[in-house]
């Protein structure tokens, strides 16, 4: 197989992540299929495949962490001033869906939303950069990437 074909496969491994907008879990399925079927062909494809999959797993982990941090803002908005112990006494629970949002909740939710939006745009920029580098025959290391697959 030619070097151009290796570069194209590595490029499509990175670009395959965008299939998540059309196929559920496509950001994992397409890169894993491309990587596993072609990783023996060259070290270049193997390295790019691992990077792409590790980056998607890192993005998943960061999203879970962001979700865990954002959860209290929404819980306190719904349950308002109800204490933690009253949450388990269902006869006294007071759900405040119609009450105005508190300033702290608004600031916290806005912060989480801005961080998520910045993360979304950075993810797209990193994927495009990785695919361009792969197309040029260069290696690329994603920023903030956690190595799950070695």
DSSP file (Angstrom, degrees, kcal/mol; ACC not computed):
  #  RESIDUE AA STRUCTURE BP1 BP2  ACC     N-H-->O    O-->H-N    N-H-->O    O-->H-N    TCO  KAPPA ALPHA  PHI   PSI    X-CA   Y-CA   Z-CA
    1    1 A X              0   0    0      0, 0.0     2,-0.1     0, 0.0     5,-0.0   0.000 360.0 360.0 360.0 144.3    0.0    0.0    0.0
    2    2 A X     >  -     0   0    0      1,-0.1     4,-1.6     4,-0.0     5,-0.1  -0.311 360.0-116.6 -81.0 163.1    1.3    3.5   -0.8
    3    3 A X  H  > S+     0   0    0      1,-0.2     4,-2.1     2,-0.2     5,-0.2   0.842 115.6  58.2 -64.6 -34.3    2.2    6.2    1.6
    4    4 A X  H  > S+     0   0    0      1,-0.2     4,-2.2     2,-0.2    -1,-0.2   0.893 104.2  51.5 -63.3 -39.6   -0.6    8.4    0.2
    5    5 A X  H  > S+     0   0    0      2,-0.2     4,-2.4     1,-0.2    -1,-0.2   0.888 108.1  51.5 -65.0 -38.7   -3.1    5.7    1.1
    6    6 A X  H  X S+     0   0    0     -4,-1.6     4,-2.4     2,-0.2    -2,-0.2   0.905 110.0  49.7 -63.2 -41.7   -1.8    5.5    4.6
    7    7 A X  H  X S+     0   0    0     -4,-2.1     4,-2.2     2,-0.2    -2,-0.2   0.896 110.9  49.8 -64.6 -39.9   -2.2    9.3    4.9
    8    8 A X  H  X S+     0   0    0     -4,-2.2     4,-2.5     2,-0.2    -2,-0.2   0.908 110.8  48.8 -66.1 -42.0   -5.8    9.1    3.6
    9    9 A X  H  X S+     0   0    0     -4,-2.4     4,-1.8     2,-0.2    -2,-0.2   0.933 112.3  48.2 -63.5 -45.2   -6.7    6.4    6.1
   10   10 A X  H  X S+     0   0    0     -4,-2.4     4,-1.6     1,-0.2    -1,-0.2   0.888 111.5  51.4 -62.1 -38.8   -5.2    8.3    9.0
   11   11 A X  H  X S+     0   0    0     -4,-2.2     4,-2.6     1,-0.2    -2,-0.2   0.928 110.4  47.8 -63.2 -45.2   -7.1   11.4    7.8
   12   12 A X  H  X S+     0   0    0     -4,-2.5     4,-1.8     1,-0.2    -1,-0.2   0.762 103.7  61.7 -71.1 -23.8  -10.4    9.6    7.7
   13   13 A X  H  < S+     0   0    0     -4,-1.8     4,-0.3     2,-0.2    -1,-0.2   0.939 111.3  39.4 -62.6 -45.1   -9.8    8.1   11.1
   14   14 A X  H >< S+     0   0    0     -4,-1.6     3,-1.3     1,-0.2     4,-0.2   0.932 117.7  47.4 -69.5 -45.3   -9.8   11.7   12.5
   15   15 A X  H >< S+     0   0    0     -4,-2.6     3,-1.6     1,-0.3    -1,-0.2   0.741  96.3  74.5 -70.1 -21.6  -12.6   12.9   10.3
   16   16 A X  G >< S+     0   0    0     -4,-1.8     3,-1.6     1,-0.3    14,-0.3   0.703  79.4  74.9 -62.5 -18.6  -14.7    9.8   11.1
   17   17 A X  G X  S+     0   0    0     -3,-1.3     3,-1.7    -4,-0.3    -1,-0.3   0.826  83.1  66.3 -62.2 -31.4  -15.3   11.4   14.5
   18   18 A X  G X  S+     0   0    0     -3,-1.6     3,-1.5     1,-0.3    -1,-0.3   0.578  77.3  84.4 -70.0  -7.4  -17.7   13.8   12.8
   19   19 A X  G X>  +     0   0    0     -3,-1.6     4,-3.3     1,-0.3     3,-2.0   0.638  67.7  83.9 -67.5 -11.6  -20.0   10.9   12.1
   20   20 A X  G <4 S+     0   0    0     -3,-1.7    -1,-0.3     1,-0.3     5,-0.2   0.727  81.9  61.4 -63.9 -19.0  -21.4   11.4   15.6
   21   21 A X  G <4 S+     0   0    0     -3,-1.5    -1,-0.3     1,-0.1    -2,-0.2   0.569 119.5  24.6 -81.6  -8.5  -23.7   14.0   14.2
   22   22 A X  T <4 S+     0   0    0     -3,-2.0     2,-0.4     1,-0.3    -2,-0.2   0.624 125.6  41.5-122.7 -31.2  -25.3   11.4   11.9
   23   23 A X  S >< S-     0   0    0     -4,-3.3     3,-2.3     0, 0.0    -1,-0.3  -0.984  87.0-112.8-124.9 126.8  -24.8    8.0   13.7
   24   24 A X  T 3  S+     0   0    0     -2,-0.4    -3,-0.1     1,-0.3     5,-0.1  -0.393 104.9   2.8 -58.1 132.3  -25.1    7.5   17.5
   25   25 A X  T >> S+     0   0    0     -5,-0.2     4,-2.5    -2,-0.1     3,-1.5   0.666  89.8 137.3  61.5  20.1  -21.7    6.7   18.9
   26   26 A X  H <>> +     0   0    0     -3,-2.3     4,-1.6     1,-0.3     5,-0.6   0.783  59.8  69.0 -63.7 -27.2  -20.2    7.2   15.4
   27   27 A X  H 345S+     0   0    0     -4,-0.3    -1,-0.3     1,-0.2    29,-0.1   0.674 113.3  29.6 -67.1 -14.9  -17.3    9.1   16.9
   28   28 A X  H <>5S+     0   0    0     -3,-1.5     4,-1.9     3,-0.1    -2,-0.2   0.757 119.9  51.7-104.2 -42.9  -16.2    5.8   18.4
   29   29 A X  H  X5S+     0   0    0     -4,-2.5     4,-2.6     2,-0.2     5,-0.2   0.945 110.0  44.8 -65.0 -52.8  -17.4    3.3   15.9
   30   30 A X  H  X5S+     0   0    0     -4,-1.6     4,-2.6   -14,-0.3     5,-0.2   0.943 116.5  43.8 -64.0 -50.5  -16.0    4.8   12.7
   31   31 A X  H  ><S+     0   0    0     -5,-0.6     4,-2.6     1,-0.2    -1,-0.2   0.898 114.9  50.3 -62.0 -37.3  -12.5    5.5   14.0
   32   32 A X  H  X S+     0   0    0     -4,-1.9     4,-2.9     2,-0.2     5,-0.3   0.916 112.0  47.4 -66.4 -41.9  -12.3    2.2   15.8
   33   33 A X  H  X S+     0   0    0     -4,-2.6     4,-1.8    -5,-0.2    -2,-0.2   0.940 115.5  44.5 -63.4 -46.5  -13.3    0.3   12.6
   34   34 A X  H  X S+     0   0    0     -4,-2.6     4,-0.9    -5,-0.2    -2,-0.2   0.907 117.5  45.8 -64.0 -40.9  -10.9    2.2   10.4
   35   35 A X  H >X S+     0   0    0     -4,-2.6     4,-1.8    -5,-0.2     3,-0.6   0.948 113.3  46.3 -68.9 -49.1   -8.1    1.8   13.0
   36   36 A X  H 3< S+     0   0    0     -4,-2.9     4,-0.2     1,-0.2    -1,-0.2   0.832 113.8  48.2 -67.8 -31.2   -8.5   -1.9   13.7
   37   37 A X  H 3< S+     0   0    0     -4,-1.8    -1,-0.2    -5,-0.3    -2,-0.2   0.686 125.7  28.2 -80.6 -16.1   -8.8   -2.9   10.1
   38   38 A X  H XX S+     0   0    0     -4,-0.9     3,-1.4    -3,-0.6     4,-0.6   0.420  86.9  99.2-123.7   0.5   -5.7   -0.9    9.1
   39   39 A X  T 3< S+     0   0    0     -4,-1.8     3,-0.4     1,-0.3     7,-0.4   0.773  81.7  56.8 -66.9 -25.6   -3.4   -0.7   12.1
   40   40 A X  T 34 S+     0   0    0     -4,-0.2    -1,-0.3     1,-0.2     3,-0.1   0.673  93.5  71.2 -76.5 -15.7   -1.1   -3.5   10.9
   41   41 A X  T <4 S-     0   0    0     -3,-1.4     2,-0.3     1,-0.2    -1,-0.2   0.846 113.8 -12.0 -72.9 -34.0   -0.4   -1.7    7.6
   42   42 A X     X  -     0   0    0     -4,-0.6     4,-1.8    -3,-0.4    -1,-0.2  -0.987  51.9-122.9-163.0 156.2    1.7    1.0    9.1
   43   43 A X  H  > S+     0   0    0     -2,-0.3     4,-2.7     2,-0.2     5,-0.2   0.799 111.4  63.1 -68.1 -30.0    2.9    2.6   12.4
   44   44 A X  H  > S+     0   0    0      2,-0.2     4,-2.1     1,-0.2    -1,-0.2   0.935 106.5  41.6 -61.8 -48.0    1.5    5.9   11.0
   45   45 A X  H  > S+     0   0    0      2,-0.2     4,-2.5     1,-0.2     5,-0.2   0.907 114.5  52.8 -66.2 -42.0   -2.1    4.6   10.9
   46   46 A X  H  X S+     0   0    0     -4,-1.8     4,-2.2    -7,-0.4    -2,-0.2   0.913 110.7  46.7 -60.2 -44.8   -1.7    2.9   14.2
   47   47 A X  H  X S+     0   0    0     -4,-2.7     4,-2.2     1,-0.2    -1,-0.2   0.926 114.2  46.2 -65.7 -45.8   -0.5    6.1   16.0
   48   48 A X  H  X S+     0   0    0     -4,-2.1     4,-2.5    -5,-0.2    -1,-0.2   0.875 111.6  52.8 -66.6 -36.5   -3.2    8.3   14.5
   49   49 A X  H  X S+     0   0    0     -4,-2.5     4,-2.3     2,-0.2     5,-0.2   0.930 110.1  46.9 -63.4 -45.4   -5.9    5.7   15.3
   50   50 A X  H  X S+     0   0    0     -4,-2.2     4,-2.8    -5,-0.2     5,-0.2   0.911 112.6  50.7 -62.2 -42.1   -4.8    5.5   18.9
   51   51 A X  H  X S+     0   0    0     -4,-2.2     4,-2.3     2,-0.2    -2,-0.2   0.927 111.1  47.7 -61.7 -45.7   -4.7    9.4   19.2
   52   52 A X  H  X S+     0   0    0     -4,-2.5     4,-1.9     2,-0.2    -1,-0.2   0.919 115.9  43.2 -64.4 -43.6   -8.1    9.8   17.7
   53   53 A X  H  X S+     0   0    0     -4,-2.3     4,-2.3     2,-0.2    -2,-0.2   0.910 113.7  50.9 -70.6 -41.9   -9.7    7.2   20.0
   54   54 A X  H  X S+     0   0    0     -4,-2.8     4,-2.2    -5,-0.2    92,-0.4   0.887 109.7  51.9 -60.8 -38.0   -7.9    8.4   23.1
   55   55 A X  H  X S+     0   0    0     -4,-2.3     4,-2.6    -5,-0.2    -1,-0.2   0.910 109.1  48.9 -67.1 -40.5   -9.0   11.9   22.3
   56   56 A X  H  X S+     0   0    0     -4,-1.9     4,-2.1     2,-0.2    -1,-0.2   0.891 112.0  48.6 -66.1 -38.0  -12.7   10.9   22.0
   57   57 A X  H  X S+     0   0    0     -4,-2.3     4,-2.2     2,-0.2    -1,-0.2   0.870 111.4  51.0 -67.3 -35.6  -12.4    9.0   25.3
   58   58 A X  H  X S+     0   0    0     -4,-2.2     4,-2.8     2,-0.2    -2,-0.2   0.912 108.9  50.4 -66.0 -42.8  -10.8   12.0   26.9
   59   59 A X  H  X S+     0   0    0     -4,-2.6     4,-2.3     2,-0.2    -2,-0.2   0.897 109.8  51.6 -62.0 -40.1  -13.6   14.3   25.6
   60   60 A X  H  X S+     0   0    0     -4,-2.1     4,-2.2     2,-0.2    -2,-0.2   0.930 110.9  47.3 -61.2 -45.6  -16.1   11.8   27.1
   61   61 A X  H  X S+     0   0    0     -4,-2.2     4,-2.3     1,-0.2    -2,-0.2   0.921 112.4  49.0 -62.8 -44.3  -14.4   11.9   30.4
   62   62 A X  H  X S+     0   0    0     -4,-2.8     4,-2.4     1,-0.2    -1,-0.2   0.866 110.4  51.9 -64.1 -35.6  -14.2   15.7   30.4
   63   63 A X  H  X S+     0   0    0     -4,-2.3     4,-2.4     2,-0.2    -1,-0.2   0.896 109.0  49.7 -67.4 -39.8  -17.9   15.9   29.5
   64   64 A X  H  X S+     0   0    0     -4,-2.2     4,-2.3     2,-0.2    -2,-0.2   0.923 111.5  49.0 -64.1 -43.2  -18.8   13.6   32.4
   65   65 A X  H  X S+     0   0    0     -4,-2.3     4,-2.2     2,-0.2    -2,-0.2   0.918 111.5  49.0 -62.4 -43.2  -16.8   15.8   34.8
   66   66 A X  H  X S+     0   0    0     -4,-2.4     4,-1.8     1,-0.2    -1,-0.2   0.888 110.9  51.2 -63.2 -38.9  -18.5   18.9   33.5
   67   67 A X  H  X S+     0   0    0     -4,-2.4     4,-1.5     2,-0.2    -2,-0.2   0.884 108.3  51.2 -64.7 -39.0  -21.9   17.3   33.9
   68   68 A X  H  X S+     0   0    0     -4,-2.3     4,-0.6     1,-0.2    -2,-0.2   0.900 112.2  47.0 -65.3 -40.1  -21.1   16.3   37.5
   69   69 A X  H  < S+     0   0    0     -4,-2.2     4,-0.4     1,-0.2    -1,-0.2   0.809 113.8  47.6 -71.8 -28.1  -20.0   19.9   38.2
   70   70 A X  H >X S+     0   0    0     -4,-1.8     4,-1.2     1,-0.2     3,-0.6   0.718  92.1  80.9 -84.6 -20.5  -23.1   21.4   36.6
   71   71 A X  H 3X S+     0   0    0     -4,-1.5     4,-2.2     1,-0.2     3,-0.4   0.887  87.1  54.2 -55.5 -45.7  -25.6   19.0   38.3
   72   72 A X  H 3X S+     0   0    0     -4,-0.6     4,-2.7     1,-0.2     5,-0.3   0.856 102.2  58.8 -60.8 -33.1  -25.8   20.9   41.6
   73   73 A X  H <> S+     0   0    0     -3,-0.6     4,-1.1    -4,-0.4    -1,-0.2   0.896 111.6  40.6 -61.9 -39.2  -26.7   24.2   39.8
   74   74 A X  H  X S+     0   0    0     -4,-1.2     4,-1.9    -3,-0.4    -1,-0.2   0.849 113.8  52.4 -79.1 -34.6  -29.8   22.5   38.3
   75   75 A X  H  X S+     0   0    0     -4,-2.2     4,-2.8     1,-0.2     5,-0.3   0.935 111.3  46.8 -65.4 -45.7  -30.7   20.6   41.5
   76   76 A X  H  X S+     0   0    0     -4,-2.7     4,-1.1     1,-0.2    -1,-0.2   0.803 110.7  53.8 -68.3 -27.5  -30.6   23.8   43.6
   77   77 A X  H  < S+     0   0    0     -4,-1.1    -1,-0.2    -5,-0.3    -2,-0.2   0.898 114.8  39.5 -70.5 -39.8  -32.6   25.6   41.0
   78   78 A X  H  < S+     0   0    0     -4,-1.9    18,-3.3     1,-0.2    -2,-0.2   0.924 125.6  34.1 -76.6 -44.7  -35.4   23.0   41.0
   79   79 A X  H >< S-     0   0    0     -4,-2.8     3,-1.9     1,-0.2    15,-0.2   0.542  87.3-175.0 -93.0  -6.8  -35.5   22.3   44.8
   80   80 A X  T 3<  -     0   0    0     -4,-1.1    -1,-0.2    -5,-0.3    -2,-0.1  -0.233  65.8  -5.2  57.2-125.5  -34.7   25.8   45.9
   81   81 A X  T 3  S+     0   0    0     -4,-0.1    -1,-0.3    13,-0.1     2,-0.2   0.310  94.0 129.2 -88.9   7.9  -34.2   26.2   49.7
   82   82 A X    <   -     0   0    0     -3,-1.9    -3,-0.1    12,-0.3     5,-0.1  -0.453  59.7-123.6 -64.7 130.6  -35.2   22.6   50.5
   83   83 A X     >  -     0   0    0     -2,-0.2     4,-0.8     1,-0.1     3,-0.4  -0.280  20.9-108.0 -73.3 163.6  -32.6   21.1   52.8
   84   84 A X  T >4 S+     0   0    0      1,-0.2     3,-0.7     2,-0.2     4,-0.4   0.874 118.8  51.1 -58.9 -40.0  -30.8   17.9   51.8
   85   85 A X  G >4 S+     0   0    0      1,-0.2     3,-0.8     2,-0.2    -1,-0.2   0.783 103.9  57.6 -73.7 -26.5  -32.7   15.9   54.5
   86   86 A X  G >4 S+     0   0    0     -3,-0.4     3,-1.1     1,-0.2    -1,-0.2   0.652  88.1  76.8 -77.0 -13.6  -36.1   17.1   53.3
   87   87 A X  G << S+     0   0    0     -4,-0.8    -1,-0.2    -3,-0.7    -2,-0.2   0.796  95.3  49.2 -64.7 -25.8  -35.4   15.8   49.8
   88   88 A X  G <  S+     0   0    0     -3,-0.8     2,-0.8    -4,-0.4    -1,-0.2   0.444  94.6  77.4 -95.3  -0.3  -36.2   12.3   51.2
   89   89 A X    X   -     0   0    0     -3,-1.1     3,-1.5     1,-0.1     4,-0.4  -0.857  64.9-171.8-106.3  94.8  -39.4   13.3   52.9
   90   90 A X  T 3  S+     0   0    0     -2,-0.8     3,-0.3     1,-0.3    -1,-0.1   0.626  75.9  65.3 -69.9 -14.4  -41.7   13.5   49.9
   91   91 A X  T 3  S+     0   0    0      1,-0.2    -1,-0.3    -3,-0.1    -5,-0.0   0.750 109.0  39.1 -78.6 -21.0  -44.6   15.0   51.8
   92   92 A X  S <  S+     0   0    0     -3,-1.5    -1,-0.2    -6,-0.2    -2,-0.2   0.344  84.4 127.0-106.2   5.3  -42.7   18.3   52.5
   93   93 A X        -     0   0    0     -4,-0.4     2,-0.5    -3,-0.3    -6,-0.1  -0.385  40.6-162.9 -71.9 141.9  -40.9   18.6   49.1
   94   94 A X        -     0   0    0    -15,-0.2     2,-0.5    -2,-0.1   -12,-0.3  -0.923   1.4-161.2-129.1 104.2  -41.3   22.0   47.4
   95   95 A X        -     0   0    0     -2,-0.5     2,-0.5     1,-0.1     3,-0.3  -0.764   1.0-162.6 -91.7 126.6  -40.4   22.1   43.7
   96   96 A X        +     0   0    0    -18,-3.3     3,-0.2    -2,-0.5   -16,-0.1  -0.417  38.5 137.0-106.7  55.2  -39.7   25.7   42.5
   97   97 A X  S    S+     0   0    0     -2,-0.5    -1,-0.2     1,-0.2   -18,-0.1   0.863  77.3  45.8 -69.7 -34.1  -40.0   25.4   38.7
   98   98 A X  S    S+     0   0    0     -3,-0.3    -1,-0.2     2,-0.1    -2,-0.1   0.644  92.6  97.4 -85.3 -13.7  -42.0   28.6   38.4
   99   99 A X  S    S-     0   0    0     -3,-0.2     3,-0.1   -22,-0.1   -19,-0.1  -0.394  86.9 -95.0 -73.3 152.3  -39.8   30.7   40.7
  100  100 A X        -     0   0    0      1,-0.1     2,-0.2    -2,-0.1    -1,-0.1  -0.318  45.1-100.1 -65.8 151.0  -37.2   32.9   39.2
  101  101 A X        -     0   0    0      1,-0.1    -1,-0.1    -3,-0.1   -24,-0.1  -0.483  38.8-115.1 -72.0 137.5  -33.7   31.5   38.9
  102  102 A X     >  -     0   0    0     -2,-0.2     4,-2.4     1,-0.1     5,-0.2  -0.347  20.6-117.4 -71.0 155.7  -31.3   32.7   41.6
  103  103 A X  H  > S+     0   0    0      1,-0.2     4,-2.5     2,-0.2     5,-0.2   0.893 114.0  50.9 -62.3 -42.0  -28.3   34.8   40.6
  104  104 A X  H  > S+     0   0    0      1,-0.2     4,-2.6     2,-0.2    -1,-0.2   0.896 111.1  48.6 -63.6 -40.3  -25.7   32.2   41.8
  105  105 A X  H  > S+     0   0    0      2,-0.2     4,-2.8     1,-0.2     5,-0.3   0.902 111.5  50.2 -65.7 -40.4  -27.5   29.5   39.8
  106  106 A X  H  X S+     0   0    0     -4,-2.4     4,-2.1     2,-0.2    -2,-0.2   0.913 112.8  45.7 -64.1 -43.4  -27.6   31.7   36.8
  107  107 A X  H  X S+     0   0    0     -4,-2.5     4,-2.4     2,-0.2    -2,-0.2   0.928 115.3  47.2 -65.4 -45.1  -23.8   32.5   37.0
  108  108 A X  H  X S+     0   0    0     -4,-2.6     4,-2.3     2,-0.2    -2,-0.2   0.920 114.0  45.9 -63.7 -45.1  -22.9   28.9   37.6
  109  109 A X  H  X S+     0   0    0     -4,-2.8     4,-2.3     1,-0.2    -1,-0.2   0.877 112.8  51.4 -66.7 -36.7  -25.0   27.6   34.8
  110  110 A X  H  X S+     0   0    0     -4,-2.1     4,-2.5    -5,-0.3    -2,-0.2   0.907 109.4  50.1 -65.5 -41.3  -23.7   30.3   32.5
  111  111 A X  H  X S+     0   0    0     -4,-2.4     4,-2.5     2,-0.2    -2,-0.2   0.931 111.8  47.2 -62.1 -46.2  -20.1   29.4   33.4
  112  112 A X  H  X S+     0   0    0     -4,-2.3     4,-2.3     1,-0.2    -1,-0.2   0.898 112.6  50.6 -63.3 -40.4  -20.7   25.7   32.7
  113  113 A X  H  X S+     0   0    0     -4,-2.3     4,-2.3     2,-0.2    -2,-0.2   0.899 110.8  47.9 -64.3 -41.5  -22.4   26.6   29.4
  114  114 A X  H  X S+     0   0    0     -4,-2.5     4,-2.6     2,-0.2     5,-0.2   0.913 112.0  49.6 -66.3 -42.6  -19.5   28.8   28.3
  115  115 A X  H  X S+     0   0    0     -4,-2.5     4,-2.4     1,-0.2    -2,-0.2   0.913 111.9  48.9 -62.1 -41.8  -17.0   26.1   29.2
  116  116 A X  H  X S+     0   0    0     -4,-2.3     4,-2.1     2,-0.2    -2,-0.2   0.900 112.0  48.7 -65.0 -40.5  -19.0   23.5   27.3
  117  117 A X  H  X S+     0   0    0     -4,-2.3     4,-2.1     2,-0.2    -2,-0.2   0.904 112.0  47.9 -66.4 -42.1  -19.2   25.8   24.2
  118  118 A X  H  X S+     0   0    0     -4,-2.6     4,-2.5     1,-0.2    -2,-0.2   0.918 111.8  51.0 -63.4 -43.1  -15.5   26.6   24.3
  119  119 A X  H  X S+     0   0    0     -4,-2.4     4,-2.4    -5,-0.2    -2,-0.2   0.881 107.7  53.3 -61.5 -39.1  -14.8   22.8   24.6
  120  120 A X  H  X S+     0   0    0     -4,-2.1     4,-1.9     2,-0.2    -1,-0.2   0.938 112.0  43.5 -61.4 -48.2  -17.0   22.1   21.6
  121  121 A X  H  X S+     0   0    0     -4,-2.1     4,-2.4     1,-0.2    -2,-0.2   0.882 113.3  51.6 -67.7 -37.9  -15.2   24.5   19.4
  122  122 A X  H  X S+     0   0    0     -4,-2.5     4,-2.9     2,-0.2     5,-0.2   0.906 107.4  53.6 -64.1 -40.6  -11.8   23.4   20.6
  123  123 A X  H  X S+     0   0    0     -4,-2.4     4,-2.3     1,-0.2    -2,-0.2   0.932 110.3  46.7 -59.4 -45.9  -12.7   19.8   19.9
  124  124 A X  H  X S+     0   0    0     -4,-1.9     4,-2.3     1,-0.2     5,-0.2   0.917 113.3  48.9 -62.5 -43.7  -13.6   20.7   16.3
  125  125 A X  H  X S+     0   0    0     -4,-2.4     4,-2.5     1,-0.2    -2,-0.2   0.914 111.9  48.6 -63.4 -42.9  -10.4   22.7   15.8
  126  126 A X  H  X S+     0   0    0     -4,-2.9     4,-2.5     2,-0.2    -1,-0.2   0.891 111.7  49.4 -64.9 -40.0   -8.2   19.9   17.2
  127  127 A X  H  X S+     0   0    0     -4,-2.3     4,-2.3    -5,-0.2    -2,-0.2   0.920 112.6  46.9 -66.7 -43.4   -9.9   17.3   15.0
  128  128 A X  H  X S+     0   0    0     -4,-2.3     4,-2.3     2,-0.2    -2,-0.2   0.919 113.1  49.5 -64.5 -42.7   -9.5   19.4   11.9
  129  129 A X  H  X S+     0   0    0     -4,-2.5     4,-2.4    -5,-0.2    -2,-0.2   0.920 111.2  49.5 -61.2 -43.9   -5.9   20.1   12.8
  130  130 A X  H  X S+     0   0    0     -4,-2.5     4,-2.4     1,-0.2    -2,-0.2   0.898 111.2  48.9 -63.2 -40.5   -5.2   16.4   13.3
  131  131 A X  H  X S+     0   0    0     -4,-2.3     4,-2.0     2,-0.2    -1,-0.2   0.881 111.3  49.5 -69.1 -36.4   -6.7   15.5   10.0
  132  132 A X  H  X S+     0   0    0     -4,-2.3     4,-1.3     2,-0.2    -2,-0.2   0.905 112.0  48.3 -66.8 -41.0   -4.7   18.1    8.2
  133  133 A X  H  X>S+     0   0    0     -4,-2.4     5,-2.9     2,-0.2     4,-0.5   0.914 111.5  49.9 -63.8 -43.1   -1.5   16.9    9.8
  134  134 A X  H ><5S+     0   0    0     -4,-2.4     3,-1.0     1,-0.2  -123,-0.2   0.891 108.0  53.7 -63.2 -38.5   -2.3   13.3    8.9
  135  135 A X  H 3<5S+     0   0    0     -4,-2.0    -1,-0.2     1,-0.3    -2,-0.2   0.802 108.3  50.0 -66.6 -28.3   -3.0   14.3    5.3
  136  136 A X  H 3<5S-     0   0    0     -4,-1.3    -1,-0.3    -3,-0.2    -2,-0.2   0.523 121.4-109.0 -84.8  -6.2    0.4   15.9    5.2
  137  137 A X  T <<5S+     0   0    0     -3,-1.0     2,-0.3    -4,-0.5    -3,-0.2   0.679  76.6 130.2  87.3  18.1    2.0   12.8    6.6
  138  138 A X      < -     0   0    0     -5,-2.9    -1,-0.3    -6,-0.2     2,-0.2  -0.719  58.2-117.0-104.5 154.3    2.8   14.3   10.0
  139  139 A X        -     0   0    0     -2,-0.3     2,-0.4    -3,-0.1   -95,-0.0  -0.577  28.3-160.3 -84.2 153.6    2.1   13.0   13.4
  140  140 A X        -     0   0    0     -2,-0.2     2,-0.6     2,-0.0   -89,-0.1  -0.999  10.7-159.0-139.9 135.4   -0.2   14.9   15.7
  141  141 A X        -     0   0    0     -2,-0.4     2,-0.1   -90,-0.0   -93,-0.0  -0.963  24.6-130.5-113.5 117.7   -0.6   14.8   19.5
  142  142 A X    >   -     0   0    0     -2,-0.6     3,-1.1     1,-0.1     2,-0.1  -0.401  25.4-113.9 -65.1 138.6   -4.0   16.1   20.7
  143  143 A X  T 3  S+     0   0    0      1,-0.2     3,-0.1    -2,-0.1    -1,-0.1  -0.462  98.4  13.2 -69.2 148.2   -3.7   18.7   23.6
  144  144 A X  T 3  S+     0   0    0      1,-0.2     2,-0.4    -2,-0.1    -1,-0.2   0.737  91.1 158.0  58.2  26.8   -5.2   17.5   26.9
  145  145 A X    <   -     0   0    0     -3,-1.1     2,-0.5   -87,-0.0    -1,-0.2  -0.667  33.0-149.1 -85.1 132.4   -5.3   13.9   25.6
  146  146 A X        -     0   0    0    -92,-0.4     2,-1.1    -2,-0.4     3,-0.2  -0.863  18.9-126.2 -98.8 132.9   -5.3   11.1   28.2
  147  147 A X        +     0   0    0     -2,-0.5     3,-0.1     1,-0.2   -96,-0.1  -0.685  47.3 150.3 -85.7 101.1   -3.7    7.9   27.0
  148  148 A X  S    S+     0   0    0     -2,-1.1     2,-0.5     1,-0.3    -1,-0.2   0.807  70.8  45.4 -92.3 -40.5   -6.2    5.1   27.5
  149  149 A X              0   0    0     -3,-0.2    -1,-0.3   -99,-0.2   -95,-0.1  -0.928 360.0 360.0-107.4 121.7   -4.9    3.0   24.6
  150  150 A X              0   0    0     -2,-0.5    -1,-0.1    -3,-0.1  -100,-0.0   0.424 360.0 360.0 -99.0 360.0   -1.1    2.6   24.5
